[in-house]
Amino acid sequence: MKQAGDAAGLASRASGQGVPFALVSGRGIGRKILDPACDMAEFRRMLAVKRRQEGYRSFFESVPGLHGTLPEAYFTMMKRTWMQAYFGY
């Protein structure tokens, strides 16, 4: 890996979060340097969360007539514990 965190483009466009992704990627890169056999499971999990967030964001943007309704439903659902766990919060 050549880059970490914001420099690697890991900040979430959907949530605006960058610090959690930078911390996980920095930790993963450090572990990989110290142990090349490291599986980087936490880093892969973080990438999966980011892909999930970006997928929902792309969906919201692709339906112009629902620009107000879909994000509103998303933020209402984000109050639920299961939804926060799904999105890695």
Jmol script that loads the backbone (N, CA, C; Angstrom):
load data "model"
ATOM      1  N   MET A   1       0.831  -1.174   0.000  1.00  0.00           N
ATOM      2  CA  MET A   1       0.000   0.000   0.000  1.00  0.00           C
ATOM      3  C   MET A   1       0.872   1.231   0.000  1.00  0.00           C
ATOM      4  N   LYS A   2       0.532   2.144  -0.854  1.00  0.00           N
ATOM      5  CA  LYS A   2       1.323   3.353  -0.966  1.00  0.00           C
ATOM      6  C   LYS A   2       0.737   4.508  -0.185  1.00  0.00           C
ATOM      7  N   GLN A   3      -0.577   4.478   0.046  1.00  0.00           N
ATOM      8  CA  GLN A   3      -1.227   5.619   0.674  1.00  0.00           C
ATOM      9  C   GLN A   3      -2.132   5.160   1.808  1.00  0.00           C
ATOM     10  N   ALA A   4      -2.452   6.101   2.666  1.00  0.00           N
ATOM     11  CA  ALA A   4      -3.350   5.796   3.785  1.00  0.00           C
ATOM     12  C   ALA A   4      -4.354   6.929   3.948  1.00  0.00           C
ATOM     13  N   GLY A   5      -5.512   6.586   4.511  1.00  0.00           N
ATOM     14  CA  GLY A   5      -6.508   7.590   4.876  1.00  0.00           C
ATOM     15  C   GLY A   5      -6.961   8.475   3.741  1.00  0.00           C
ATOM     16  N   ASP A   6      -7.017   9.781   3.990  1.00  0.00           N
ATOM     17  CA  ASP A   6      -7.511  10.738   2.996  1.00  0.00           C
ATOM     18  C   ASP A   6      -6.653  10.740   1.738  1.00  0.00           C
ATOM     19  N   ALA A   7      -5.352  10.537   1.882  1.00  0.00           N
ATOM     20  CA  ALA A   7      -4.470  10.528   0.710  1.00  0.00           C
ATOM     21  C   ALA A   7      -4.813   9.397  -0.244  1.00  0.00           C
ATOM     22  N   ALA A   8      -5.390   8.331   0.269  1.00  0.00           N
ATOM     23  CA  ALA A   8      -5.784   7.191  -0.558  1.00  0.00           C
ATOM     24  C   ALA A   8      -7.220   7.340  -1.052  1.00  0.00           C
ATOM     25  N   GLY A   9      -7.882   8.429  -0.707  1.00  0.00           N
ATOM     26  CA  GLY A   9      -9.264   8.634  -1.117  1.00  0.00           C
ATOM     27  C   GLY A   9     -10.242   7.811  -0.306  1.00  0.00           C
ATOM     28  N   LEU A  10      -9.895   7.508   0.930  1.00  0.00           N
ATOM     29  CA  LEU A  10     -10.739   6.662   1.762  1.00  0.00           C
ATOM     30  C   LEU A  10     -11.783   7.422   2.559  1.00  0.00           C
ATOM     31  N   ALA A  11     -11.758   8.738   2.513  1.00  0.00           N
ATOM     32  CA  ALA A  11     -12.802   9.486   3.213  1.00  0.00           C
ATOM     33  C   ALA A  11     -14.139   9.187   2.543  1.00  0.00           C
ATOM     34  N   SER A  12     -15.156   9.027   3.342  1.00  0.00           N
ATOM     35  CA  SER A  12     -16.475   8.677   2.826  1.00  0.00           C
ATOM     36  C   SER A  12     -17.193   9.901   2.285  1.00  0.00           C
ATOM     37  N   ARG A  13     -17.539   9.869   1.011  1.00  0.00           N
ATOM     38  CA  ARG A  13     -18.333  10.954   0.435  1.00  0.00           C
ATOM     39  C   ARG A  13     -19.740  10.931   1.003  1.00  0.00           C
ATOM     40  N   ALA A  14     -20.210   9.766   1.389  1.00  0.00           N
ATOM     41  CA  ALA A  14     -21.576   9.624   1.899  1.00  0.00           C
ATOM     42  C   ALA A  14     -21.737  10.224   3.288  1.00  0.00           C
ATOM     43  N   SER A  15     -20.767   9.974   4.158  1.00  0.00           N
ATOM     44  CA  SER A  15     -20.899  10.435   5.540  1.00  0.00           C
ATOM     45  C   SER A  15     -20.005  11.629   5.868  1.00  0.00           C
ATOM     46  N   GLY A  16     -19.024  11.889   5.025  1.00  0.00           N
ATOM     47  CA  GLY A  16     -18.079  12.960   5.299  1.00  0.00           C
ATOM     48  C   GLY A  16     -16.988  12.555   6.269  1.00  0.00           C
ATOM     49  N   GLN A  17     -17.022  11.329   6.711  1.00  0.00           N
ATOM     50  CA  GLN A  17     -16.025  10.859   7.675  1.00  0.00           C
ATOM     51  C   GLN A  17     -14.714  10.548   6.981  1.00  0.00           C
ATOM     52  N   GLY A  18     -13.623  10.948   7.605  1.00  0.00           N
ATOM     53  CA  GLY A  18     -12.306  10.636   7.086  1.00  0.00           C
ATOM     54  C   GLY A  18     -11.398  10.060   8.154  1.00  0.00           C
ATOM     55  N   VAL A  19     -11.534  10.569   9.368  1.00  0.00           N
ATOM     56  CA  VAL A  19     -10.641  10.159  10.452  1.00  0.00           C
ATOM     57  C   VAL A  19     -10.746   8.658  10.753  1.00  0.00           C
ATOM     58  N   PRO A  20     -11.951   8.098  10.908  1.00  0.00           N
ATOM     59  CA  PRO A  20     -12.010   6.657  11.203  1.00  0.00           C
ATOM     60  C   PRO A  20     -11.345   5.809  10.114  1.00  0.00           C
ATOM     61  N   PHE A  21     -11.546   6.201   8.854  1.00  0.00           N
ATOM     62  CA  PHE A  21     -10.945   5.457   7.757  1.00  0.00           C
ATOM     63  C   PHE A  21      -9.426   5.616   7.759  1.00  0.00           C
ATOM     64  N   ALA A  22      -8.939   6.819   8.072  1.00  0.00           N
ATOM     65  CA  ALA A  22      -7.493   7.062   8.141  1.00  0.00           C
ATOM     66  C   ALA A  22      -6.860   6.251   9.262  1.00  0.00           C
ATOM     67  N   LEU A  23      -7.537   6.175  10.406  1.00  0.00           N
ATOM     68  CA  LEU A  23      -6.995   5.416  11.533  1.00  0.00           C
ATOM     69  C   LEU A  23      -6.909   3.926  11.216  1.00  0.00           C
ATOM     70  N   VAL A  24      -7.966   3.389  10.625  1.00  0.00           N
ATOM     71  CA  VAL A  24      -7.982   1.958  10.300  1.00  0.00           C
ATOM     72  C   VAL A  24      -6.941   1.649   9.226  1.00  0.00           C
ATOM     73  N   SER A  25      -6.854   2.501   8.207  1.00  0.00           N
ATOM     74  CA  SER A  25      -5.885   2.229   7.147  1.00  0.00           C
ATOM     75  C   SER A  25      -4.454   2.381   7.663  1.00  0.00           C
ATOM     76  N   GLY A  26      -4.205   3.382   8.495  1.00  0.00           N
ATOM     77  CA  GLY A  26      -2.863   3.559   9.065  1.00  0.00           C
ATOM     78  C   GLY A  26      -2.451   2.392   9.950  1.00  0.00           C
ATOM     79  N   ARG A  27      -3.397   1.927  10.756  1.00  0.00           N
ATOM     80  CA  ARG A  27      -3.137   0.769  11.617  1.00  0.00           C
ATOM     81  C   ARG A  27      -2.859  -0.471  10.767  1.00  0.00           C
ATOM     82  N   GLY A  28      -3.663  -0.667   9.731  1.00  0.00           N
ATOM     83  CA  GLY A  28      -3.491  -1.826   8.860  1.00  0.00           C
ATOM     84  C   GLY A  28      -2.166  -1.795   8.121  1.00  0.00           C
ATOM     85  N   ILE A  29      -1.795  -0.626   7.638  1.00  0.00           N
ATOM     86  CA  ILE A  29      -0.525  -0.500   6.927  1.00  0.00           C
ATOM     87  C   ILE A  29       0.645  -0.750   7.868  1.00  0.00           C
ATOM     88  N   GLY A  30       0.553  -0.200   9.082  1.00  0.00           N
ATOM     89  CA  GLY A  30       1.612  -0.442  10.068  1.00  0.00           C
ATOM     90  C   GLY A  30       1.765  -1.920  10.390  1.00  0.00           C
ATOM     91  N   ARG A  31       0.638  -2.605  10.565  1.00  0.00           N
ATOM     92  CA  ARG A  31       0.693  -4.050  10.841  1.00  0.00           C
ATOM     93  C   ARG A  31       1.265  -4.811   9.665  1.00  0.00           C
ATOM     94  N   LYS A  32       0.906  -4.406   8.452  1.00  0.00           N
ATOM     95  CA  LYS A  32       1.395  -5.093   7.257  1.00  0.00           C
ATOM     96  C   LYS A  32       2.902  -4.904   7.101  1.00  0.00           C
ATOM     97  N   ILE A  33       3.408  -3.728   7.455  1.00  0.00           N
ATOM     98  CA  ILE A  33       4.845  -3.473   7.395  1.00  0.00           C
ATOM     99  C   ILE A  33       5.576  -4.361   8.396  1.00  0.00           C
ATOM    100  N   LEU A  34       5.028  -4.457   9.607  1.00  0.00           N
ATOM    101  CA  LEU A  34       5.661  -5.266  10.649  1.00  0.00           C
ATOM    102  C   LEU A  34       5.504  -6.760  10.409  1.00  0.00           C
ATOM    103  N   ASP A  35       4.385  -7.145   9.815  1.00  0.00           N
ATOM    104  CA  ASP A  35       4.104  -8.562   9.558  1.00  0.00           C
ATOM    105  C   ASP A  35       3.495  -8.706   8.166  1.00  0.00           C
ATOM    106  N   PRO A  36       4.313  -8.981   7.148  1.00  0.00           N
ATOM    107  CA  PRO A  36       3.796  -9.094   5.782  1.00  0.00           C
ATOM    108  C   PRO A  36       2.704 -10.156   5.615  1.00  0.00           C
ATOM    109  N   ALA A  37       2.582 -11.081   6.555  1.00  0.00           N
ATOM    110  CA  ALA A  37       1.546 -12.112   6.474  1.00  0.00           C
ATOM    111  C   ALA A  37       0.217 -11.643   7.062  1.00  0.00           C
ATOM    112  N   CYS A  38       0.179 -10.418   7.587  1.00  0.00           N
ATOM    113  CA  CYS A  38      -1.037  -9.872   8.187  1.00  0.00           C
ATOM    114  C   CYS A  38      -2.172  -9.895   7.161  1.00  0.00           C
ATOM    115  N   ASP A  39      -3.349 -10.343   7.574  1.00  0.00           N
ATOM    116  CA  ASP A  39      -4.479 -10.469   6.638  1.00  0.00           C
ATOM    117  C   ASP A  39      -5.265  -9.167   6.438  1.00  0.00           C
ATOM    118  N   MET A  40      -5.017  -8.160   7.242  1.00  0.00           N
ATOM    119  CA  MET A  40      -5.656  -6.846   7.146  1.00  0.00           C
ATOM    120  C   MET A  40      -7.180  -6.943   7.141  1.00  0.00           C
ATOM    121  N   ALA A  41      -7.734  -7.807   7.993  1.00  0.00           N
ATOM    122  CA  ALA A  41      -9.178  -8.026   8.063  1.00  0.00           C
ATOM    123  C   ALA A  41      -9.927  -6.743   8.415  1.00  0.00           C
ATOM    124  N   GLU A  42      -9.404  -5.974   9.372  1.00  0.00           N
ATOM    125  CA  GLU A  42     -10.071  -4.732   9.777  1.00  0.00           C
ATOM    126  C   GLU A  42     -10.110  -3.741   8.610  1.00  0.00           C
ATOM    127  N   PHE A  43      -9.030  -3.681   7.854  1.00  0.00           N
ATOM    128  CA  PHE A  43      -8.959  -2.790   6.702  1.00  0.00           C
ATOM    129  C   PHE A  43      -9.965  -3.211   5.624  1.00  0.00           C
ATOM    130  N   ARG A  44     -10.045  -4.503   5.349  1.00  0.00           N
ATOM    131  CA  ARG A  44     -11.006  -5.005   4.358  1.00  0.00           C
ATOM    132  C   ARG A  44     -12.443  -4.738   4.810  1.00  0.00           C
ATOM    133  N   ARG A  45     -12.719  -4.889   6.113  1.00  0.00           N
ATOM    134  CA  ARG A  45     -14.051  -4.596   6.646  1.00  0.00           C
ATOM    135  C   ARG A  45     -14.395  -3.124   6.450  1.00  0.00           C
ATOM    136  N   MET A  46     -13.425  -2.247   6.707  1.00  0.00           N
ATOM    137  CA  MET A  46     -13.621  -0.820   6.531  1.00  0.00           C
ATOM    138  C   MET A  46     -13.896  -0.489   5.062  1.00  0.00           C
ATOM    139  N   LEU A  47     -13.197  -1.130   4.146  1.00  0.00           N
ATOM    140  CA  LEU A  47     -13.441  -0.905   2.720  1.00  0.00           C
ATOM    141  C   LEU A  47     -14.842  -1.362   2.324  1.00  0.00           C
ATOM    142  N   ALA A  48     -15.295  -2.461   2.914  1.00  0.00           N
ATOM    143  CA  ALA A  48     -16.652  -2.952   2.632  1.00  0.00           C
ATOM    144  C   ALA A  48     -17.696  -1.943   3.110  1.00  0.00           C
ATOM    145  N   VAL A  49     -17.481  -1.358   4.283  1.00  0.00           N
ATOM    146  CA  VAL A  49     -18.394  -0.337   4.811  1.00  0.00           C
ATOM    147  C   VAL A  49     -18.406   0.868   3.883  1.00  0.00           C
ATOM    148  N   LYS A  50     -17.228   1.299   3.445  1.00  0.00           N
ATOM    149  CA  LYS A  50     -17.130   2.451   2.546  1.00  0.00           C
ATOM    150  C   LYS A  50     -17.848   2.164   1.231  1.00  0.00           C
ATOM    151  N   ARG A  51     -17.656   0.987   0.660  1.00  0.00           N
ATOM    152  CA  ARG A  51     -18.348   0.628  -0.582  1.00  0.00           C
ATOM    153  C   ARG A  51     -19.862   0.644  -0.388  1.00  0.00           C
ATOM    154  N   ARG A  52     -20.314   0.128   0.747  1.00  0.00           N
ATOM    155  CA  ARG A  52     -21.744   0.107   1.051  1.00  0.00           C
ATOM    156  C   ARG A  52     -22.286   1.533   1.115  1.00  0.00           C
ATOM    157  N   GLN A  53     -21.587   2.411   1.846  1.00  0.00           N
ATOM    158  CA  GLN A  53     -22.016   3.806   1.962  1.00  0.00           C
ATOM    159  C   GLN A  53     -22.050   4.486   0.596  1.00  0.00           C
ATOM    160  N   GLU A  54     -21.015   4.274  -0.189  1.00  0.00           N
ATOM    161  CA  GLU A  54     -20.940   4.902  -1.509  1.00  0.00           C
ATOM    162  C   GLU A  54     -22.021   4.364  -2.438  1.00  0.00           C
ATOM    163  N   GLY A  55     -22.354   3.091  -2.302  1.00  0.00           N
ATOM    164  CA  GLY A  55     -23.414   2.505  -3.118  1.00  0.00           C
ATOM    165  C   GLY A  55     -24.754   3.148  -2.840  1.00  0.00           C
ATOM    166  N   TYR A  56     -25.062   3.340  -1.570  1.00  0.00           N
ATOM    167  CA  TYR A  56     -26.317   4.001  -1.207  1.00  0.00           C
ATOM    168  C   TYR A  56     -26.322   5.449  -1.674  1.00  0.00           C
ATOM    169  N   ARG A  57     -25.200   6.110  -1.537  1.00  0.00           N
ATOM    170  CA  ARG A  57     -25.119   7.506  -1.980  1.00  0.00           C
ATOM    171  C   ARG A  57     -25.351   7.591  -3.486  1.00  0.00           C
ATOM    172  N   SER A  58     -24.727   6.703  -4.245  1.00  0.00           N
ATOM    173  CA  SER A  58     -24.923   6.695  -5.698  1.00  0.00           C
ATOM    174  C   SER A  58     -26.381   6.443  -6.052  1.00  0.00           C
ATOM    175  N   PHE A  59     -27.018   5.537  -5.308  1.00  0.00           N
ATOM    176  CA  PHE A  59     -28.427   5.250  -5.549  1.00  0.00           C
ATOM    177  C   PHE A  59     -29.273   6.493  -5.300  1.00  0.00           C
ATOM    178  N   PHE A  60     -29.009   7.176  -4.189  1.00  0.00           N
ATOM    179  CA  PHE A  60     -29.770   8.385  -3.870  1.00  0.00           C
ATOM    180  C   PHE A  60     -29.622   9.425  -4.982  1.00  0.00           C
ATOM    181  N   GLU A  61     -28.404   9.559  -5.505  1.00  0.00           N
ATOM    182  CA  GLU A  61     -28.154  10.550  -6.561  1.00  0.00           C
ATOM    183  C   GLU A  61     -28.785  10.147  -7.887  1.00  0.00           C
ATOM    184  N   SER A  62     -29.018   8.855  -8.098  1.00  0.00           N
ATOM    185  CA  SER A  62     -29.526   8.380  -9.385  1.00  0.00           C
ATOM    186  C   SER A  62     -31.035   8.527  -9.526  1.00  0.00           C
ATOM    187  N   VAL A  63     -31.720   8.885  -8.452  1.00  0.00           N
ATOM    188  CA  VAL A  63     -33.178   9.023  -8.489  1.00  0.00           C
ATOM    189  C   VAL A  63     -33.527  10.479  -8.183  1.00  0.00           C
ATOM    190  N   PRO A  64     -33.453  11.351  -9.206  1.00  0.00           N
ATOM    191  CA  PRO A  64     -33.637  12.783  -8.971  1.00  0.00           C
ATOM    192  C   PRO A  64     -34.961  13.156  -8.305  1.00  0.00           C
ATOM    193  N   GLY A  65     -36.028  12.473  -8.619  1.00  0.00           N
ATOM    194  CA  GLY A  65     -37.321  12.820  -8.052  1.00  0.00           C
ATOM    195  C   GLY A  65     -37.446  12.534  -6.570  1.00  0.00           C
ATOM    196  N   LEU A  66     -36.517  11.768  -6.036  1.00  0.00           N
ATOM    197  CA  LEU A  66     -36.591  11.398  -4.621  1.00  0.00           C
ATOM    198  C   LEU A  66     -35.425  11.951  -3.804  1.00  0.00           C
ATOM    199  N   HIS A  67     -34.780  12.997  -4.316  1.00  0.00           N
ATOM    200  CA  HIS A  67     -33.610  13.550  -3.615  1.00  0.00           C
ATOM    201  C   HIS A  67     -33.898  13.946  -2.177  1.00  0.00           C
ATOM    202  N   GLY A  68     -35.088  14.400  -1.879  1.00  0.00           N
ATOM    203  CA  GLY A  68     -35.417  14.774  -0.504  1.00  0.00           C
ATOM    204  C   GLY A  68     -35.894  13.592   0.321  1.00  0.00           C
ATOM    205  N   THR A  69     -36.670  12.715  -0.284  1.00  0.00           N
ATOM    206  CA  THR A  69     -37.292  11.610   0.437  1.00  0.00           C
ATOM    207  C   THR A  69     -36.300  10.516   0.820  1.00  0.00           C
ATOM    208  N   LEU A  70     -35.467  10.084  -0.121  1.00  0.00           N
ATOM    209  CA  LEU A  70     -34.532   8.987   0.173  1.00  0.00           C
ATOM    210  C   LEU A  70     -33.515   9.342   1.258  1.00  0.00           C
ATOM    211  N   PRO A  71     -32.842  10.483   1.164  1.00  0.00           N
ATOM    212  CA  PRO A  71     -31.913  10.822   2.254  1.00  0.00           C
ATOM    213  C   PRO A  71     -32.621  10.973   3.601  1.00  0.00           C
ATOM    214  N   GLU A  72     -33.820  11.514   3.578  1.00  0.00           N
ATOM    215  CA  GLU A  72     -34.581  11.657   4.823  1.00  0.00           C
ATOM    216  C   GLU A  72     -34.854  10.285   5.438  1.00  0.00           C
ATOM    217  N   ALA A  73     -35.242   9.323   4.612  1.00  0.00           N
ATOM    218  CA  ALA A  73     -35.482   7.957   5.089  1.00  0.00           C
ATOM    219  C   ALA A  73     -34.184   7.341   5.598  1.00  0.00           C
ATOM    220  N   TYR A  74     -33.100   7.585   4.893  1.00  0.00           N
ATOM    221  CA  TYR A  74     -31.789   7.060   5.299  1.00  0.00           C
ATOM    222  C   TYR A  74     -31.413   7.590   6.686  1.00  0.00           C
ATOM    223  N   PHE A  75     -31.525   8.886   6.889  1.00  0.00           N
ATOM    224  CA  PHE A  75     -31.126   9.463   8.177  1.00  0.00           C
ATOM    225  C   PHE A  75     -32.058   9.034   9.303  1.00  0.00           C
ATOM    226  N   THR A  76     -33.319   8.810   8.986  1.00  0.00           N
ATOM    227  CA  THR A  76     -34.246   8.278   9.989  1.00  0.00           C
ATOM    228  C   THR A  76     -33.835   6.867  10.369  1.00  0.00           C
ATOM    229  N   MET A  77     -33.495   6.059   9.371  1.00  0.00           N
ATOM    230  CA  MET A  77     -33.082   4.672   9.637  1.00  0.00           C
ATOM    231  C   MET A  77     -31.744   4.615  10.371  1.00  0.00           C
ATOM    232  N   MET A  78     -30.874   5.602  10.156  1.00  0.00           N
ATOM    233  CA  MET A  78     -29.565   5.606  10.809  1.00  0.00           C
ATOM    234  C   MET A  78     -29.677   5.778  12.322  1.00  0.00           C
ATOM    235  N   LYS A  79     -30.860   6.109  12.820  1.00  0.00           N
ATOM    236  CA  LYS A  79     -31.072   6.194  14.266  1.00  0.00           C
ATOM    237  C   LYS A  79     -31.190   4.800  14.881  1.00  0.00           C
ATOM    238  N   ARG A  80     -31.415   3.810  14.052  1.00  0.00           N
ATOM    239  CA  ARG A  80     -31.561   2.420  14.514  1.00  0.00           C
ATOM    240  C   ARG A  80     -30.192   1.779  14.716  1.00  0.00           C
ATOM    241  N   THR A  81     -30.044   1.051  15.791  1.00  0.00           N
ATOM    242  CA  THR A  81     -28.765   0.410  16.124  1.00  0.00           C
ATOM    243  C   THR A  81     -28.321  -0.565  15.047  1.00  0.00           C
ATOM    244  N   TRP A  82     -29.258  -1.358  14.507  1.00  0.00           N
ATOM    245  CA  TRP A  82     -28.892  -2.344  13.489  1.00  0.00           C
ATOM    246  C   TRP A  82     -28.388  -1.679  12.224  1.00  0.00           C
ATOM    247  N   MET A  83     -28.955  -0.512  11.887  1.00  0.00           N
ATOM    248  CA  MET A  83     -28.513   0.211  10.690  1.00  0.00           C
ATOM    249  C   MET A  83     -27.136   0.808  10.922  1.00  0.00           C
ATOM    250  N   GLN A  84     -26.882   1.306  12.115  1.00  0.00           N
ATOM    251  CA  GLN A  84     -25.551   1.849  12.429  1.00  0.00           C
ATOM    252  C   GLN A  84     -24.505   0.754  12.354  1.00  0.00           C
ATOM    253  N   ALA A  85     -24.842  -0.434  12.840  1.00  0.00           N
ATOM    254  CA  ALA A  85     -23.896  -1.553  12.766  1.00  0.00           C
ATOM    255  C   ALA A  85     -23.640  -1.935  11.314  1.00  0.00           C
ATOM    256  N   TYR A  86     -24.682  -1.912  10.491  1.00  0.00           N
ATOM    257  CA  TYR A  86     -24.555  -2.260   9.070  1.00  0.00           C
ATOM    258  C   TYR A  86     -23.610  -1.293   8.350  1.00  0.00           C
ATOM    259  N   PHE A  87     -23.667  -0.027   8.723  1.00  0.00           N
ATOM    260  CA  PHE A  87     -22.823   0.976   8.083  1.00  0.00           C
ATOM    261  C   PHE A  87     -21.524   1.233   8.843  1.00  0.00           C
ATOM    262  N   GLY A  88     -21.260   0.454   9.867  1.00  0.00           N
ATOM    263  CA  GLY A  88     -19.974   0.539  10.540  1.00  0.00           C
ATOM    264  C   GLY A  88     -19.804   1.682  11.515  1.00  0.00           C
ATOM    265  N   TYR A  89     -20.881   2.212  12.065  1.00  0.00           N
ATOM    266  CA  TYR A  89     -20.767   3.314  13.024  1.00  0.00           C
ATOM    267  C   TYR A  89     -20.691   2.796  14.434  1.00  0.00           C
TER     268      TYR A  89
END
end "model"
wireframe off; spacefill off
backbone 0.3
color backbone group
